[in-house]
Amino acid sequence: MCVSSGSLCGLKQAPRVWYNTFYEAMMAEGFVRLIKDHCVFIKTRGREICIISVYVDDLLVIGSKAFEGHPQTTLPDD
């Protein structure tokens, strides 16, 4: 769970703080960040795969049936 001590909107460092929080959440869930593209995270289980791409504050989640519902149940709504 991610908790902010105050509002970040409008601050110069807000995008970086948001990304760092997102990155830590992805690492905690076992995702690996691509070396060539820091906005793409991958998690595999055997032959099953889940890919999450982040652009600004939007996510694209692509994955095998085994990962269905996984990111939605583990990522905070904030």
PyMOL Python script that loads the backbone (N, CA, C, O; Angstrom):
from pymol import cmd

cmd.read_pdbstr("""\
ATOM      1  N   MET A   1       0.837  -1.167   0.000  1.00  0.00           N
ATOM      2  CA  MET A   1       0.000   0.000   0.000  1.00  0.00           C
ATOM      3  C   MET A   1       0.886   1.236   0.000  1.00  0.00           C
ATOM      4  O   MET A   1       1.915   1.278   0.675  1.00  0.00           O
ATOM      5  N   CYS A   2       0.477   2.233  -0.759  1.00  0.00           N
ATOM      6  CA  CYS A   2       1.244   3.468  -0.861  1.00  0.00           C
ATOM      7  C   CYS A   2       0.467   4.599  -0.209  1.00  0.00           C
ATOM      8  O   CYS A   2      -0.700   4.828  -0.527  1.00  0.00           O
ATOM      9  N   VAL A   3       1.116   5.298   0.697  1.00  0.00           N
ATOM     10  CA  VAL A   3       0.468   6.406   1.390  1.00  0.00           C
ATOM     11  C   VAL A   3       1.314   7.651   1.202  1.00  0.00           C
ATOM     12  O   VAL A   3       2.527   7.623   1.410  1.00  0.00           O
ATOM     13  N   SER A   4       0.678   8.740   0.810  1.00  0.00           N
ATOM     14  CA  SER A   4       1.367  10.015   0.642  1.00  0.00           C
ATOM     15  C   SER A   4       1.106  10.886   1.860  1.00  0.00           C
ATOM     16  O   SER A   4      -0.004  10.917   2.390  1.00  0.00           O
ATOM     17  N   SER A   5       2.140  11.590   2.297  1.00  0.00           N
ATOM     18  CA  SER A   5       1.967  12.456   3.465  1.00  0.00           C
ATOM     19  C   SER A   5       1.290  13.771   3.098  1.00  0.00           C
ATOM     20  O   SER A   5       0.910  14.536   3.985  1.00  0.00           O
ATOM     21  N   GLY A   6       1.135  14.042   1.819  1.00  0.00           N
ATOM     22  CA  GLY A   6       0.477  15.270   1.380  1.00  0.00           C
ATOM     23  C   GLY A   6       0.228  15.228  -0.114  1.00  0.00           C
ATOM     24  O   GLY A   6       0.624  14.275  -0.785  1.00  0.00           O
ATOM     25  N   SER A   7      -0.415  16.239  -0.632  1.00  0.00           N
ATOM     26  CA  SER A   7      -0.718  16.312  -2.052  1.00  0.00           C
ATOM     27  C   SER A   7       0.550  16.576  -2.855  1.00  0.00           C
ATOM     28  O   SER A   7       1.386  17.391  -2.466  1.00  0.00           O
ATOM     29  N   LEU A   8       0.682  15.877  -3.982  1.00  0.00           N
ATOM     30  CA  LEU A   8       1.840  16.066  -4.852  1.00  0.00           C
ATOM     31  C   LEU A   8       1.487  16.868  -6.091  1.00  0.00           C
ATOM     32  O   LEU A   8       2.379  17.322  -6.807  1.00  0.00           O
ATOM     33  N   CYS A   9       0.198  17.049  -6.356  1.00  0.00           N
ATOM     34  CA  CYS A   9      -0.243  17.734  -7.566  1.00  0.00           C
ATOM     35  C   CYS A   9       0.370  19.123  -7.659  1.00  0.00           C
ATOM     36  O   CYS A   9       0.359  19.891  -6.697  1.00  0.00           O
ATOM     37  N   GLY A  10       0.899  19.425  -8.827  1.00  0.00           N
ATOM     38  CA  GLY A  10       1.455  20.747  -9.060  1.00  0.00           C
ATOM     39  C   GLY A  10       2.915  20.896  -8.687  1.00  0.00           C
ATOM     40  O   GLY A  10       3.552  21.880  -9.063  1.00  0.00           O
ATOM     41  N   LEU A  11       3.453  19.943  -7.958  1.00  0.00           N
ATOM     42  CA  LEU A  11       4.862  20.029  -7.584  1.00  0.00           C
ATOM     43  C   LEU A  11       5.737  19.565  -8.737  1.00  0.00           C
ATOM     44  O   LEU A  11       5.353  18.679  -9.500  1.00  0.00           O
ATOM     45  N   LYS A  12       6.908  20.164  -8.858  1.00  0.00           N
ATOM     46  CA  LYS A  12       7.832  19.833  -9.932  1.00  0.00           C
ATOM     47  C   LYS A  12       8.264  18.366  -9.887  1.00  0.00           C
ATOM     48  O   LYS A  12       8.456  17.742 -10.931  1.00  0.00           O
ATOM     49  N   GLN A  13       8.414  17.824  -8.702  1.00  0.00           N
ATOM     50  CA  GLN A  13       8.899  16.457  -8.552  1.00  0.00           C
ATOM     51  C   GLN A  13       7.775  15.420  -8.546  1.00  0.00           C
ATOM     52  O   GLN A  13       8.052  14.231  -8.389  1.00  0.00           O
ATOM     53  N   ALA A  14       6.523  15.833  -8.712  1.00  0.00           N
ATOM     54  CA  ALA A  14       5.382  14.916  -8.638  1.00  0.00           C
ATOM     55  C   ALA A  14       5.490  13.731  -9.603  1.00  0.00           C
ATOM     56  O   ALA A  14       5.261  12.599  -9.177  1.00  0.00           O
ATOM     57  N   PRO A  15       5.832  13.939 -10.892  1.00  0.00           N
ATOM     58  CA  PRO A  15       5.936  12.789 -11.793  1.00  0.00           C
ATOM     59  C   PRO A  15       6.990  11.778 -11.343  1.00  0.00           C
ATOM     60  O   PRO A  15       6.778  10.571 -11.450  1.00  0.00           O
ATOM     61  N   ARG A  16       8.113  12.262 -10.847  1.00  0.00           N
ATOM     62  CA  ARG A  16       9.191  11.369 -10.395  1.00  0.00           C
ATOM     63  C   ARG A  16       8.772  10.588  -9.159  1.00  0.00           C
ATOM     64  O   ARG A  16       9.047   9.392  -9.055  1.00  0.00           O
ATOM     65  N   VAL A  17       8.110  11.255  -8.225  1.00  0.00           N
ATOM     66  CA  VAL A  17       7.633  10.581  -7.013  1.00  0.00           C
ATOM     67  C   VAL A  17       6.609   9.517  -7.387  1.00  0.00           C
ATOM     68  O   VAL A  17       6.634   8.412  -6.845  1.00  0.00           O
ATOM     69  N   TRP A  18       5.698   9.851  -8.321  1.00  0.00           N
ATOM     70  CA  TRP A  18       4.687   8.880  -8.763  1.00  0.00           C
ATOM     71  C   TRP A  18       5.369   7.663  -9.387  1.00  0.00           C
ATOM     72  O   TRP A  18       5.018   6.527  -9.068  1.00  0.00           O
ATOM     73  N   TYR A  19       6.351   7.894 -10.283  1.00  0.00           N
ATOM     74  CA  TYR A  19       7.040   6.782 -10.931  1.00  0.00           C
ATOM     75  C   TYR A  19       7.796   5.930  -9.916  1.00  0.00           C
ATOM     76  O   TYR A  19       7.740   4.702  -9.987  1.00  0.00           O
ATOM     77  N   ASN A  20       8.494   6.547  -8.986  1.00  0.00           N
ATOM     78  CA  ASN A  20       9.239   5.789  -7.976  1.00  0.00           C
ATOM     79  C   ASN A  20       8.312   4.927  -7.130  1.00  0.00           C
ATOM     80  O   ASN A  20       8.651   3.790  -6.800  1.00  0.00           O
ATOM     81  N   THR A  21       7.148   5.456  -6.778  1.00  0.00           N
ATOM     82  CA  THR A  21       6.163   4.689  -6.015  1.00  0.00           C
ATOM     83  C   THR A  21       5.654   3.514  -6.842  1.00  0.00           C
ATOM     84  O   THR A  21       5.531   2.398  -6.337  1.00  0.00           O
ATOM     85  N   PHE A  22       5.359   3.772  -8.116  1.00  0.00           N
ATOM     86  CA  PHE A  22       4.897   2.715  -9.019  1.00  0.00           C
ATOM     87  C   PHE A  22       5.982   1.655  -9.199  1.00  0.00           C
ATOM     88  O   PHE A  22       5.701   0.458  -9.150  1.00  0.00           O
ATOM     89  N   TYR A  23       7.216   2.098  -9.405  1.00  0.00           N
ATOM     90  CA  TYR A  23       8.347   1.183  -9.586  1.00  0.00           C
ATOM     91  C   TYR A  23       8.503   0.263  -8.371  1.00  0.00           C
ATOM     92  O   TYR A  23       8.673  -0.946  -8.526  1.00  0.00           O
ATOM     93  N   GLU A  24       8.448   0.825  -7.181  1.00  0.00           N
ATOM     94  CA  GLU A  24       8.575   0.023  -5.960  1.00  0.00           C
ATOM     95  C   GLU A  24       7.443  -0.994  -5.842  1.00  0.00           C
ATOM     96  O   GLU A  24       7.669  -2.124  -5.407  1.00  0.00           O
ATOM     97  N   ALA A  25       6.229  -0.603  -6.224  1.00  0.00           N
ATOM     98  CA  ALA A  25       5.094  -1.532  -6.192  1.00  0.00           C
ATOM     99  C   ALA A  25       5.301  -2.672  -7.184  1.00  0.00           C
ATOM    100  O   ALA A  25       4.985  -3.821  -6.876  1.00  0.00           O
ATOM    101  N   MET A  26       5.829  -2.367  -8.373  1.00  0.00           N
ATOM    102  CA  MET A  26       6.076  -3.404  -9.380  1.00  0.00           C
ATOM    103  C   MET A  26       7.165  -4.371  -8.914  1.00  0.00           C
ATOM    104  O   MET A  26       7.036  -5.583  -9.082  1.00  0.00           O
ATOM    105  N   MET A  27       8.224  -3.839  -8.333  1.00  0.00           N
ATOM    106  CA  MET A  27       9.298  -4.694  -7.837  1.00  0.00           C
ATOM    107  C   MET A  27       8.796  -5.591  -6.705  1.00  0.00           C
ATOM    108  O   MET A  27       9.176  -6.759  -6.629  1.00  0.00           O
ATOM    109  N   ALA A  28       7.958  -5.063  -5.838  1.00  0.00           N
ATOM    110  CA  ALA A  28       7.408  -5.845  -4.727  1.00  0.00           C
ATOM    111  C   ALA A  28       6.540  -6.987  -5.235  1.00  0.00           C
ATOM    112  O   ALA A  28       6.424  -8.020  -4.577  1.00  0.00           O
ATOM    113  N   GLU A  29       5.926  -6.807  -6.409  1.00  0.00           N
ATOM    114  CA  GLU A  29       5.076  -7.846  -6.994  1.00  0.00           C
ATOM    115  C   GLU A  29       5.868  -8.827  -7.854  1.00  0.00           C
ATOM    116  O   GLU A  29       5.296  -9.771  -8.397  1.00  0.00           O
ATOM    117  N   GLY A  30       7.178  -8.615  -7.982  1.00  0.00           N
ATOM    118  CA  GLY A  30       8.010  -9.548  -8.734  1.00  0.00           C
ATOM    119  C   GLY A  30       8.182  -9.213 -10.204  1.00  0.00           C
ATOM    120  O   GLY A  30       8.661 -10.045 -10.974  1.00  0.00           O
ATOM    121  N   PHE A  31       7.800  -8.011 -10.607  1.00  0.00           N
ATOM    122  CA  PHE A  31       7.991  -7.599 -11.994  1.00  0.00           C
ATOM    123  C   PHE A  31       9.434  -7.159 -12.203  1.00  0.00           C
ATOM    124  O   PHE A  31      10.109  -6.732 -11.266  1.00  0.00           O
ATOM    125  N   VAL A  32       9.896  -7.268 -13.444  1.00  0.00           N
ATOM    126  CA  VAL A  32      11.244  -6.848 -13.822  1.00  0.00           C
ATOM    127  C   VAL A  32      11.107  -5.716 -14.830  1.00  0.00           C
ATOM    128  O   VAL A  32      10.326  -5.815 -15.776  1.00  0.00           O
ATOM    129  N   ARG A  33      11.857  -4.648 -14.634  1.00  0.00           N
ATOM    130  CA  ARG A  33      11.817  -3.511 -15.556  1.00  0.00           C
ATOM    131  C   ARG A  33      12.776  -3.773 -16.708  1.00  0.00           C
ATOM    132  O   ARG A  33      13.881  -4.274 -16.494  1.00  0.00           O
ATOM    133  N   LEU A  34      12.362  -3.438 -17.933  1.00  0.00           N
ATOM    134  CA  LEU A  34      13.243  -3.590 -19.079  1.00  0.00           C
ATOM    135  C   LEU A  34      14.411  -2.617 -18.982  1.00  0.00           C
ATOM    136  O   LEU A  34      14.250  -1.486 -18.522  1.00  0.00           O
ATOM    137  N   ILE A  35      15.577  -3.059 -19.413  1.00  0.00           N
ATOM    138  CA  ILE A  35      16.766  -2.214 -19.383  1.00  0.00           C
ATOM    139  C   ILE A  35      16.648  -1.085 -20.409  1.00  0.00           C
ATOM    140  O   ILE A  35      17.006   0.056 -20.119  1.00  0.00           O
ATOM    141  N   LYS A  36      16.152  -1.401 -21.599  1.00  0.00           N
ATOM    142  CA  LYS A  36      16.077  -0.420 -22.685  1.00  0.00           C
ATOM    143  C   LYS A  36      14.877   0.510 -22.578  1.00  0.00           C
ATOM    144  O   LYS A  36      14.884   1.585 -23.178  1.00  0.00           O
ATOM    145  N   ASP A  37      13.842   0.122 -21.825  1.00  0.00           N
ATOM    146  CA  ASP A  37      12.641   0.952 -21.694  1.00  0.00           C
ATOM    147  C   ASP A  37      12.133   0.863 -20.264  1.00  0.00           C
ATOM    148  O   ASP A  37      11.524  -0.138 -19.886  1.00  0.00           O
ATOM    149  N   HIS A  38      12.372   1.881 -19.475  1.00  0.00           N
ATOM    150  CA  HIS A  38      12.025   1.855 -18.055  1.00  0.00           C
ATOM    151  C   HIS A  38      10.532   1.983 -17.800  1.00  0.00           C
ATOM    152  O   HIS A  38      10.103   2.011 -16.646  1.00  0.00           O
ATOM    153  N   CYS A  39       9.739   2.062 -18.856  1.00  0.00           N
ATOM    154  CA  CYS A  39       8.284   2.155 -18.700  1.00  0.00           C
ATOM    155  C   CYS A  39       7.595   0.823 -18.948  1.00  0.00           C
ATOM    156  O   CYS A  39       6.365   0.763 -18.964  1.00  0.00           O
ATOM    157  N   VAL A  40       8.358  -0.244 -19.142  1.00  0.00           N
ATOM    158  CA  VAL A  40       7.789  -1.566 -19.399  1.00  0.00           C
ATOM    159  C   VAL A  40       8.274  -2.530 -18.323  1.00  0.00           C
ATOM    160  O   VAL A  40       9.470  -2.638 -18.050  1.00  0.00           O
ATOM    161  N   PHE A  41       7.308  -3.230 -17.717  1.00  0.00           N
ATOM    162  CA  PHE A  41       7.585  -4.192 -16.653  1.00  0.00           C
ATOM    163  C   PHE A  41       7.043  -5.552 -17.074  1.00  0.00           C
ATOM    164  O   PHE A  41       5.952  -5.647 -17.636  1.00  0.00           O
ATOM    165  N   ILE A  42       7.814  -6.609 -16.797  1.00  0.00           N
ATOM    166  CA  ILE A  42       7.432  -7.959 -17.204  1.00  0.00           C
ATOM    167  C   ILE A  42       7.523  -8.897 -16.013  1.00  0.00           C
ATOM    168  O   ILE A  42       8.432  -8.805 -15.188  1.00  0.00           O
ATOM    169  N   LYS A  43       6.544  -9.813 -15.946  1.00  0.00           N
ATOM    170  CA  LYS A  43       6.576 -10.867 -14.935  1.00  0.00           C
ATOM    171  C   LYS A  43       6.216 -12.172 -15.630  1.00  0.00           C
ATOM    172  O   LYS A  43       5.254 -12.237 -16.396  1.00  0.00           O
ATOM    173  N   THR A  44       6.998 -13.209 -15.352  1.00  0.00           N
ATOM    174  CA  THR A  44       6.719 -14.511 -15.948  1.00  0.00           C
ATOM    175  C   THR A  44       6.564 -15.563 -14.864  1.00  0.00           C
ATOM    176  O   THR A  44       7.174 -15.491 -13.797  1.00  0.00           O
ATOM    177  N   ARG A  45       5.732 -16.532 -15.172  1.00  0.00           N
ATOM    178  CA  ARG A  45       5.566 -17.731 -14.342  1.00  0.00           C
ATOM    179  C   ARG A  45       5.538 -18.905 -15.302  1.00  0.00           C
ATOM    180  O   ARG A  45       4.509 -19.196 -15.912  1.00  0.00           O
ATOM    181  N   GLY A  46       6.667 -19.576 -15.433  1.00  0.00           N
ATOM    182  CA  GLY A  46       6.739 -20.661 -16.410  1.00  0.00           C
ATOM    183  C   GLY A  46       6.579 -20.094 -17.812  1.00  0.00           C
ATOM    184  O   GLY A  46       7.367 -19.253 -18.244  1.00  0.00           O
ATOM    185  N   ARG A  47       5.545 -20.562 -18.525  1.00  0.00           N
ATOM    186  CA  ARG A  47       5.284 -20.067 -19.876  1.00  0.00           C
ATOM    187  C   ARG A  47       4.281 -18.920 -19.893  1.00  0.00           C
ATOM    188  O   ARG A  47       3.980 -18.379 -20.957  1.00  0.00           O
ATOM    189  N   GLU A  48       3.769 -18.549 -18.742  1.00  0.00           N
ATOM    190  CA  GLU A  48       2.798 -17.457 -18.640  1.00  0.00           C
ATOM    191  C   GLU A  48       3.543 -16.131 -18.495  1.00  0.00           C
ATOM    192  O   GLU A  48       4.613 -16.079 -17.890  1.00  0.00           O
ATOM    193  N   ILE A  49       2.977 -15.064 -19.050  1.00  0.00           N
ATOM    194  CA  ILE A  49       3.647 -13.764 -19.023  1.00  0.00           C
ATOM    195  C   ILE A  49       2.636 -12.642 -18.783  1.00  0.00           C
ATOM    196  O   ILE A  49       1.483 -12.724 -19.206  1.00  0.00           O
ATOM    197  N   CYS A  50       3.088 -11.608 -18.104  1.00  0.00           N
ATOM    198  CA  CYS A  50       2.300 -10.393 -17.903  1.00  0.00           C
ATOM    199  C   CYS A  50       3.212  -9.205 -18.197  1.00  0.00           C
ATOM    200  O   CYS A  50       4.305  -9.103 -17.641  1.00  0.00           O
ATOM    201  N   ILE A  51       2.760  -8.309 -19.073  1.00  0.00           N
ATOM    202  CA  ILE A  51       3.527  -7.125 -19.445  1.00  0.00           C
ATOM    203  C   ILE A  51       2.707  -5.895 -19.073  1.00  0.00           C
ATOM    204  O   ILE A  51       1.534  -5.792 -19.431  1.00  0.00           O
ATOM    205  N   ILE A  52       3.322  -4.972 -18.361  1.00  0.00           N
ATOM    206  CA  ILE A  52       2.663  -3.719 -17.999  1.00  0.00           C
ATOM    207  C   ILE A  52       3.500  -2.576 -18.551  1.00  0.00           C
ATOM    208  O   ILE A  52       4.691  -2.458 -18.263  1.00  0.00           O
ATOM    209  N   SER A  53       2.854  -1.740 -19.347  1.00  0.00           N
ATOM    210  CA  SER A  53       3.505  -0.561 -19.906  1.00  0.00           C
ATOM    211  C   SER A  53       2.841   0.670 -19.307  1.00  0.00           C
ATOM    212  O   SER A  53       1.615   0.755 -19.241  1.00  0.00           O
ATOM    213  N   VAL A  54       3.655   1.621 -18.871  1.00  0.00           N
ATOM    214  CA  VAL A  54       3.129   2.841 -18.256  1.00  0.00           C
ATOM    215  C   VAL A  54       3.514   4.041 -19.113  1.00  0.00           C
ATOM    216  O   VAL A  54       4.661   4.174 -19.542  1.00  0.00           O
ATOM    217  N   TYR A  55       2.528   4.917 -19.357  1.00  0.00           N
ATOM    218  CA  TYR A  55       2.763   6.157 -20.096  1.00  0.00           C
ATOM    219  C   TYR A  55       2.051   7.270 -19.339  1.00  0.00           C
ATOM    220  O   TYR A  55       0.824   7.266 -19.242  1.00  0.00           O
ATOM    221  N   VAL A  56       2.793   8.200 -18.816  1.00  0.00           N
ATOM    222  CA  VAL A  56       2.304   9.277 -17.959  1.00  0.00           C
ATOM    223  C   VAL A  56       1.578   8.641 -16.774  1.00  0.00           C
ATOM    224  O   VAL A  56       2.240   8.145 -15.861  1.00  0.00           O
ATOM    225  N   ASP A  57       0.240   8.635 -16.753  1.00  0.00           N
ATOM    226  CA  ASP A  57      -0.475   7.982 -15.654  1.00  0.00           C
ATOM    227  C   ASP A  57      -1.444   6.925 -16.173  1.00  0.00           C
ATOM    228  O   ASP A  57      -2.415   6.586 -15.496  1.00  0.00           O
ATOM    229  N   ASP A  58      -1.182   6.401 -17.379  1.00  0.00           N
ATOM    230  CA  ASP A  58      -1.998   5.344 -17.969  1.00  0.00           C
ATOM    231  C   ASP A  58      -1.212   4.041 -17.991  1.00  0.00           C
ATOM    232  O   ASP A  58       0.008   4.041 -18.155  1.00  0.00           O
ATOM    233  N   LEU A  59      -1.925   2.930 -17.826  1.00  0.00           N
ATOM    234  CA  LEU A  59      -1.301   1.612 -17.861  1.00  0.00           C
ATOM    235  C   LEU A  59      -1.910   0.780 -18.975  1.00  0.00           C
ATOM    236  O   LEU A  59      -3.118   0.827 -19.209  1.00  0.00           O
ATOM    237  N   LEU A  60      -1.066   0.014 -19.663  1.00  0.00           N
ATOM    238  CA  LEU A  60      -1.513  -0.988 -20.612  1.00  0.00           C
ATOM    239  C   LEU A  60      -1.064  -2.322 -20.041  1.00  0.00           C
ATOM    240  O   LEU A  60       0.132  -2.551 -19.862  1.00  0.00           O
ATOM    241  N   VAL A  61      -2.016  -3.205 -19.754  1.00  0.00           N
ATOM    242  CA  VAL A  61      -1.706  -4.500 -19.154  1.00  0.00           C
ATOM    243  C   VAL A  61      -2.043  -5.583 -20.163  1.00  0.00           C
ATOM    244  O   VAL A  61      -3.179  -5.691 -20.623  1.00  0.00           O
ATOM    245  N   ILE A  62      -1.036  -6.389 -20.504  1.00  0.00           N
ATOM    246  CA  ILE A  62      -1.199  -7.482 -21.449  1.00  0.00           C
ATOM    247  C   ILE A  62      -0.670  -8.737 -20.780  1.00  0.00           C
ATOM    248  O   ILE A  62       0.408  -8.721 -20.186  1.00  0.00           O
ATOM    249  N   GLY A  63      -1.428  -9.831 -20.875  1.00  0.00           N
ATOM    250  CA  GLY A  63      -0.914 -11.029 -20.242  1.00  0.00           C
ATOM    251  C   GLY A  63      -1.696 -12.279 -20.550  1.00  0.00           C
ATOM    252  O   GLY A  63      -2.750 -12.250 -21.185  1.00  0.00           O
ATOM    253  N   SER A  64      -1.147 -13.372 -20.081  1.00  0.00           N
ATOM    254  CA  SER A  64      -1.775 -14.672 -20.215  1.00  0.00           C
ATOM    255  C   SER A  64      -2.968 -14.772 -19.273  1.00  0.00           C
ATOM    256  O   SER A  64      -3.104 -13.982 -18.339  1.00  0.00           O
ATOM    257  N   LYS A  65      -3.825 -15.749 -19.529  1.00  0.00           N
ATOM    258  CA  LYS A  65      -5.011 -15.964 -18.690  1.00  0.00           C
ATOM    259  C   LYS A  65      -4.649 -16.163 -17.228  1.00  0.00           C
ATOM    260  O   LYS A  65      -5.418 -15.777 -16.348  1.00  0.00           O
ATOM    261  N   ALA A  66      -3.494 -16.756 -16.951  1.00  0.00           N
ATOM    262  CA  ALA A  66      -3.086 -17.035 -15.569  1.00  0.00           C
ATOM    263  C   ALA A  66      -2.923 -15.758 -14.751  1.00  0.00           C
ATOM    264  O   ALA A  66      -3.030 -15.793 -13.525  1.00  0.00           O
ATOM    265  N   PHE A  67      -2.667 -14.637 -15.412  1.00  0.00           N
ATOM    266  CA  PHE A  67      -2.472 -13.370 -14.712  1.00  0.00           C
ATOM    267  C   PHE A  67      -3.745 -12.526 -14.675  1.00  0.00           C
ATOM    268  O   PHE A  67      -3.721 -11.402 -14.173  1.00  0.00           O
ATOM    269  N   GLU A  68      -4.837 -13.042 -15.189  1.00  0.00           N
ATOM    270  CA  GLU A  68      -6.081 -12.270 -15.249  1.00  0.00           C
ATOM    271  C   GLU A  68      -6.487 -11.790 -13.857  1.00  0.00           C
ATOM    272  O   GLU A  68      -6.623 -12.588 -12.929  1.00  0.00           O
ATOM    273  N   GLY A  69      -6.679 -10.485 -13.725  1.00  0.00           N
ATOM    274  CA  GLY A  69      -7.079  -9.904 -12.449  1.00  0.00           C
ATOM    275  C   GLY A  69      -5.928  -9.626 -11.509  1.00  0.00           C
ATOM    276  O   GLY A  69      -6.118  -8.951 -10.498  1.00  0.00           O
ATOM    277  N   HIS A  70      -4.737 -10.121 -11.808  1.00  0.00           N
ATOM    278  CA  HIS A  70      -3.599  -9.971 -10.897  1.00  0.00           C
ATOM    279  C   HIS A  70      -3.226  -8.515 -10.626  1.00  0.00           C
ATOM    280  O   HIS A  70      -3.187  -8.125  -9.459  1.00  0.00           O
ATOM    281  N   PRO A  71      -2.946  -7.685 -11.644  1.00  0.00           N
ATOM    282  CA  PRO A  71      -2.551  -6.303 -11.327  1.00  0.00           C
ATOM    283  C   PRO A  71      -3.650  -5.505 -10.631  1.00  0.00           C
ATOM    284  O   PRO A  71      -3.363  -4.679  -9.764  1.00  0.00           O
ATOM    285  N   GLN A  72      -4.901  -5.746 -11.004  1.00  0.00           N
ATOM    286  CA  GLN A  72      -5.991  -4.983 -10.411  1.00  0.00           C
ATOM    287  C   GLN A  72      -6.143  -5.274  -8.932  1.00  0.00           C
ATOM    288  O   GLN A  72      -6.573  -4.401  -8.179  1.00  0.00           O
ATOM    289  N   THR A  73      -5.805  -6.466  -8.499  1.00  0.00           N
ATOM    290  CA  THR A  73      -5.986  -6.806  -7.090  1.00  0.00           C
ATOM    291  C   THR A  73      -4.795  -6.392  -6.238  1.00  0.00           C
ATOM    292  O   THR A  73      -4.897  -6.357  -5.011  1.00  0.00           O
ATOM    293  N   THR A  74      -3.663  -6.076  -6.871  1.00  0.00           N
ATOM    294  CA  THR A  74      -2.479  -5.772  -6.079  1.00  0.00           C
ATOM    295  C   THR A  74      -2.039  -4.316  -6.153  1.00  0.00           C
ATOM    296  O   THR A  74      -1.315  -3.849  -5.274  1.00  0.00           O
ATOM    297  N   LEU A  75      -2.460  -3.593  -7.179  1.00  0.00           N
ATOM    298  CA  LEU A  75      -2.057  -2.198  -7.300  1.00  0.00           C
ATOM    299  C   LEU A  75      -3.046  -1.300  -6.571  1.00  0.00           C
ATOM    300  O   LEU A  75      -4.253  -1.536  -6.630  1.00  0.00           O
ATOM    301  N   PRO A  76      -2.557  -0.279  -5.888  1.00  0.00           N
ATOM    302  CA  PRO A  76      -3.475   0.645  -5.213  1.00  0.00           C
ATOM    303  C   PRO A  76      -4.266   1.463  -6.226  1.00  0.00           C
ATOM    304  O   PRO A  76      -3.776   1.736  -7.322  1.00  0.00           O
ATOM    305  N   ASP A  77      -5.472   1.849  -5.870  1.00  0.00           N
ATOM    306  CA  ASP A  77      -6.328   2.635  -6.758  1.00  0.00           C
ATOM    307  C   ASP A  77      -5.898   4.083  -6.858  1.00  0.00           C
ATOM    308  O   ASP A  77      -6.297   4.773  -7.796  1.00  0.00           O
ATOM    309  N   ASP A  78      -5.108   4.558  -5.936  1.00  0.00           N
ATOM    310  CA  ASP A  78      -4.729   5.975  -5.898  1.00  0.00           C
ATOM    311  C   ASP A  78      -3.856   6.358  -7.059  1.00  0.00           C
ATOM    312  O   ASP A  78      -3.451   7.515  -7.172  1.00  0.00           O
TER     313      ASP A  78
END
""", "prot")
cmd.dss("prot")
cmd.show_as("cartoon", "prot")
cmd.util.cbc("prot")
cmd.orient("prot")
